[in-house]
């Protein structure tokens, strides 16, 4: 049976001494961060959801790194802290670059994609977003559009939402695209 002293003892040195090389943690975090950013950038917008790509990457990785630190998978808090700091820092750097450097903005923030123009479906663009005609019509109905011929232009936005401009000159409100469950 464990004594009270054993149950309450904490290995403070192990908790604050890095197990892995801090540079290695930084490099691993950086590589995985940019890999996930690249993969999410080529994913259709409606599957990403309403968060920006960089935001989603930060949320996923920080949750994973913090969870390992909190759950004790990292013996050292420093290991998890370095990884979380690396991920948050890259998020801030990419947000800054996205705002200040047009080439980075084009890379990280795809422009709105038209899916209807002058009452006609733009099927190639719909295919690139895996957007069926039924789904598009449902989104248009949600915004009060009954007949596609009255649509001047409809865009799938970066966050998966849809903006619709009718021939009457009114912009319909944007709504976030529904999240689809992936099969497989």
C-alpha positions in Angstrom: 0.0 0.0 0.0 1.3 3.5 -0.9 2.0 5.9 2.0 0.6 9.4 2.1 4.0 10.9 1.3 4.3 8.8 -1.9 0.9 9.8 -3.1 1.5 13.5 -2.5 5.1 13.6 -3.9 5.7 15.5 -7.1 8.8 15.2 -9.2 9.3 18.9 -9.7 12.6 18.4 -11.5 11.1 16.1 -14.2 8.1 18.4 -14.6 10.2 21.4 -15.6 13.2 19.7 -17.3 12.7 19.1 -21.0 12.8 15.4 -22.1 13.4 16.2 -25.8 15.6 18.7 -27.5 13.8 22.0 -27.6 15.0 22.6 -31.1 13.6 19.3 -32.2 10.2 20.1 -30.7 10.2 23.5 -32.5 11.2 21.9 -35.9 8.6 19.1 -35.5 5.9 21.6 -34.6 6.8 23.8 -37.5 6.8 21.0 -40.1 3.5 19.6 -38.9 2.0 23.1 -38.8 2.9 23.9 -42.4 1.9 20.5 -43.6 -1.6 20.9 -42.1 -1.9 24.4 -43.5 -1.0 23.1 -47.0 -3.5 20.2 -46.8 -6.3 22.4 -45.5 -5.6 25.0 -48.2 -6.4 22.5 -50.9 -9.5 21.1 -49.1 -12.8 22.4 -50.4 -13.9 25.4 -48.3 -17.2 23.9 -47.1 -15.5 21.0 -45.4 -13.2 23.3 -43.4 -16.0 25.2 -41.7 -16.2 28.8 -40.6 -12.7 29.1 -39.2 -9.9 30.3 -41.4 -7.3 27.7 -42.3 -4.6 29.1 -40.0 -7.1 29.4 -37.1 -8.1 25.8 -37.5 -4.5 24.6 -37.6 -3.7 26.5 -34.4 -6.8 25.2 -32.6 -6.2 21.5 -33.6 -2.5 21.5 -32.7 -2.7 23.6 -29.6 -5.4 21.3 -28.3 -3.3 18.3 -29.0 -0.1 19.7 -27.5 -1.8 21.1 -24.4 -3.7 17.9 -23.9 -0.5 15.9 -23.9 1.0 18.3 -21.3 -2.1 18.2 -19.1 -2.6 14.5 -19.3 1.0 13.7 -18.5 2.1 12.2 -21.8 4.8 14.7 -21.7 6.6 14.3 -18.4 8.0 17.8 -18.8 5.7 20.8 -19.0 8.4 22.5 -20.9 8.1 20.1 -23.9 4.4 20.9 -24.2 4.9 24.6 -23.6 7.5 24.9 -26.3 5.3 23.1 -28.8 2.2 25.3 -27.9 4.3 28.5 -28.1 5.7 27.4 -31.5 2.2 26.8 -32.9 0.8 30.0 -31.5 3.8 32.0 -32.8 3.4 30.6 -36.3 -0.3 31.4 -36.2 0.5 35.0 -35.3 3.3 35.2 -38.0 1.0 33.9 -40.7 -1.8 36.2 -39.7 0.6 39.1 -39.9 2.0 38.0 -43.2 -1.6 37.4 -44.5 -2.5 41.0 -43.6 0.7 42.7 -44.8 1.9 40.6 -47.8 -0.5 40.2 -50.8 1.2 37.1 -52.1 0.7 35.3 -48.7 -2.9 36.5 -48.6 -3.5 34.9 -52.0 -1.9 31.7 -50.8 -3.7 31.4 -47.4 -7.0 33.1 -48.2 -8.6 31.9 -51.4 -10.9 34.5 -53.0 -14.7 34.0 -53.1 -15.6 31.5 -55.7 -18.6 32.3 -57.9 -21.0 29.4 -58.4 -23.9 31.2 -60.1 -23.5 34.1 -62.6 -26.5 35.8 -64.3 -28.8 32.9 -63.4 -26.5 30.2 -64.7 -24.8 27.5 -62.6 -21.0 27.5 -62.9 -20.6 23.8 -62.7 -16.8 23.7 -62.8 -16.6 25.8 -59.7 -19.4 23.8 -58.1 -17.4 20.6 -58.8 -14.3 22.1 -57.2 -16.3 22.7 -54.0 -18.2 19.4 -54.2 -21.4 21.5 -54.2 -24.3 19.7 -55.8 -27.1 21.6 -57.5 -29.6 20.5 -54.7 -27.2 21.8 -52.0 -26.8 25.1 -53.9 -30.5 25.5 -54.4 -31.1 24.8 -50.7 -28.6 27.6 -49.8 -30.3 30.0 -52.2 -33.8 29.1 -50.7 -32.4 29.8 -47.2 -31.6 33.3 -48.4 -35.0 33.8 -49.9 -34.2 33.1 -53.5 -36.8 30.9 -55.2 -35.7 31.1 -58.8 -32.0 30.9 -59.8 -32.7 33.2 -62.8 -33.0 36.1 -60.3 -29.4 35.6 -59.1 -26.9 38.0 -60.5 -24.0 36.3 -58.7 -23.6 33.8 -55.8 -20.2 33.1 -54.2 -18.9 30.4 -51.9 -16.8 32.4 -49.4 -13.5 31.4 -47.8 -15.2 30.2 -44.7 -17.7 28.1 -46.6 -20.5 30.6 -46.3 -22.5 31.9 -49.3 -23.0 35.4 -50.5 -25.8 36.0 -53.0 -26.5 39.1 -55.0 -29.9 39.2 -56.8 -30.8 41.2 -59.9 -32.8 43.5 -57.7 -29.5 44.8 -56.4 -29.9 43.4 -52.9 -27.2 41.3 -51.2 -28.7 38.4 -49.3 -27.2 37.6 -45.9 -24.4 35.2 -45.7 -24.9 31.9 -43.9 -22.4 29.4 -42.9 -22.4 26.2 -44.9 -23.5 23.1 -43.0 -20.8 20.7 -41.8 -20.9 17.4 -43.6 -20.1 14.2 -42.0 -17.3 12.5 -43.8 -17.8 8.8 -44.7 -14.9 6.5 -44.4 
